[in-house]
Amino acid sequence: MTVGNSANSDGFTVTPVTSRRDLMAFIKYPLRLYRNDQCFVPHLLSERKEFFGPGNPLFEFTDVTYLLARDARGDVVGRVTAHINHRHNEFTGESTGFFGFFECAERLDVARALLQATDSWLGEKGMTVVRGPFNFSTNEECGFLVDGFDKPPVFMMPYTKPYYVAFVEELGYTHAKDLLAYDCAYQGCIPAHLERFSERVRERTDIKVRKMDMSRFELEVETVFNIYNSAWERNWGFVPMTRKEFKYAARGLKPIVDPAVALIAEKEGEPVGFSLSLPDYNRLLRKMKGRLFPFGFLYLLLGKRSINRVRVILLGIIPQYRNRGIDALLYYETFKRGLEKGYTSCEISWVLEDNVMMDRAARRMGAVPYKRYRIYEKKL
């Protein structure tokens, strides 16, 4: 293996992305790698080009190099990023670098070469720990799938090859944190204990739950932004989002937000928590094979109303209102209002493996863990 421009006896090279053509090869590689996998859900190519483009405010504080492994014929056999999120290191006091967007053929030598290249790049920039996969942070897809390969991922959750876990462990990476996804399906009625508990919470706290007002979207985003950075401040891996970064993400999600399951909890008119659930558009994206045209947009147009599953992607309570049952109240309202819109199942994800409060709230709703993702790390 070489990090350069010529192949050697190993039959492949690892080189940095230096052109738009290279970047498109980087973006498209998963389409070929997973072409025979029925559970894989591709991103829209147009969305990926924008995500990796200069307009993403993430790059205002993130240094990144994109790496491609190519065989002797020039075909891509692997990819990875090495990146440094300077806001993460400022917030945590760490000198941690990250790898992400890891994909490779079932070849340990290719995986070794890609990850050695990320280690080298990060080490040269003074990092002492490498952690991943993060695409690019906890606000996007992260983790290698460990359990739950038999079902496709839901919207904005990753799906990875089973052999990745063995590869990174062979290469000296160790478990840093597991992330859980919970499955909850409607069993014909809302659990009675959840309804009773939620009513007691409502009476005891005088909390009102309302749906997001899409006609005041920018103001609602500002409200959620303020709760978000407060609610997640002490979570493992969390880095406060900049206002610009948060609004950029919100604009991308606006077309698919269903206000019936985008809820804000208020105490005397003041926001104290929120939950955001998104329709599982992966059920349509699987059929689109990464493209809106010529027929992909028809799947979106005609299939939108058939979506009967959501992902509970965010749920947060400001610190002074925690441990009062407001999380269960938001779950109940999501359940109740979602059923009225025809959603009969959901995934709650992701949840840190040691988040006892979230685990308790999810199980109170009747949800059970069914997928597990793992973050790895290694000292440099």
Rosetta blueprint (number, residue, H / E / L):
1 M L
2 T L
3 V E
4 G L
5 N L
6 S L
7 A L
8 N L
9 S L
10 D L
11 G L
12 F E
13 T E
14 V E
15 T E
16 P E
17 V L
18 T L
19 S L
20 R H
21 R H
22 D H
23 L H
24 M H
25 A H
26 F H
27 I H
28 K H
29 Y H
30 P H
31 L H
32 R H
33 L H
34 Y L
35 R L
36 N L
37 D L
38 Q L
39 C L
40 F L
41 V L
42 P L
43 H L
44 L L
45 L H
46 S H
47 E H
48 R H
49 K H
50 E H
51 F H
52 F L
53 G L
54 P L
55 G L
56 N L
57 P H
58 L H
59 F H
60 E H
61 F L
62 T E
63 D E
64 V E
65 T E
66 Y E
67 L E
68 L E
69 A E
70 R E
71 D E
72 A L
73 R L
74 G L
75 D L
76 V E
77 V E
78 G E
79 R E
80 V E
81 T E
82 A E
83 H E
84 I E
85 N E
86 H H
87 R H
88 H H
89 N H
90 E H
91 F H
92 T H
93 G L
94 E L
95 S L
96 T E
97 G E
98 F E
99 F E
100 G E
101 F E
102 F E
103 E E
104 C E
105 A L
106 E L
107 R L
108 L H
109 D H
110 V H
111 A H
112 R H
113 A H
114 L H
115 L H
116 Q H
117 A H
118 T H
119 D H
120 S H
121 W H
122 L H
123 G H
124 E H
125 K L
126 G L
127 M L
128 T L
129 V E
130 V E
131 R E
132 G E
133 P L
134 F E
135 N E
136 F L
137 S L
138 T L
139 N L
140 E L
141 E E
142 C E
143 G L
144 F E
145 L E
146 V E
147 D E
148 G L
149 F L
150 D L
151 K L
152 P L
153 P L
154 V L
155 F L
156 M L
157 M L
158 P L
159 Y L
160 T L
161 K L
162 P L
163 Y H
164 Y H
165 V H
166 A H
167 F H
168 V H
169 E H
170 E H
171 L L
172 G L
173 Y L
174 T E
175 H E
176 A E
177 K E
178 D E
179 L E
180 L E
181 A E
182 Y E
183 D E
184 C E
185 A E
186 Y L
187 Q L
188 G L
189 C L
190 I L
191 P L
192 A H
193 H H
194 L H
195 E H
196 R H
197 F H
198 S H
199 E H
200 R H
201 V H
202 R H
203 E H
204 R H
205 T H
206 D L
207 I E
208 K E
209 V E
210 R E
211 K E
212 M L
213 D L
214 M H
215 S H
216 R H
217 F H
218 E H
219 L H
220 E H
221 V H
222 E H
223 T H
224 V H
225 F H
226 N H
227 I H
228 Y H
229 N H
230 S H
231 A H
232 W L
233 E L
234 R L
235 N L
236 W L
237 G L
238 F L
239 V L
240 P L
241 M L
242 T L
243 R H
244 K H
245 E H
246 F H
247 K H
248 Y H
249 A H
250 A H
251 R H
252 G H
253 L H
254 K H
255 P H
256 I H
257 V L
258 D L
259 P H
260 A H
261 V H
262 A E
263 L E
264 I E
265 A E
266 E E
267 K E
268 E L
269 G L
270 E E
271 P E
272 V E
273 G E
274 F E
275 S E
276 L E
277 S E
278 L E
279 P E
280 D L
281 Y L
282 N H
283 R H
284 L H
285 L H
286 R H
287 K H
288 M H
289 K L
290 G L
291 R L
292 L L
293 F L
294 P L
295 F L
296 G H
297 F H
298 L H
299 Y H
300 L H
301 L H
302 L H
303 G H
304 K H
305 R H
306 S H
307 I L
308 N L
309 R E
310 V E
311 R E
312 V E
313 I E
314 L E
315 L E
316 G E
317 I E
318 I L
319 P H
320 Q H
321 Y H
322 R L
323 N L
324 R L
325 G L
326 I H
327 D H
328 A H
329 L H
330 L H
331 Y H
332 Y H
333 E H
334 T H
335 F H
336 K H
337 R H
338 G H
339 L H
340 E H
341 K L
342 G L
343 Y L
344 T L
345 S E
346 C E
347 E E
348 I E
349 S E
350 W E
351 V E
352 L E
353 E L
354 D L
355 N L
356 V H
357 M H
358 M H
359 D H
360 R H
361 A H
362 A H
363 R H
364 R H
365 M L
366 G L
367 A L
368 V E
369 P E
370 Y E
371 K E
372 R E
373 Y E
374 R E
375 I E
376 Y E
377 E E
378 K E
379 K E
380 L L
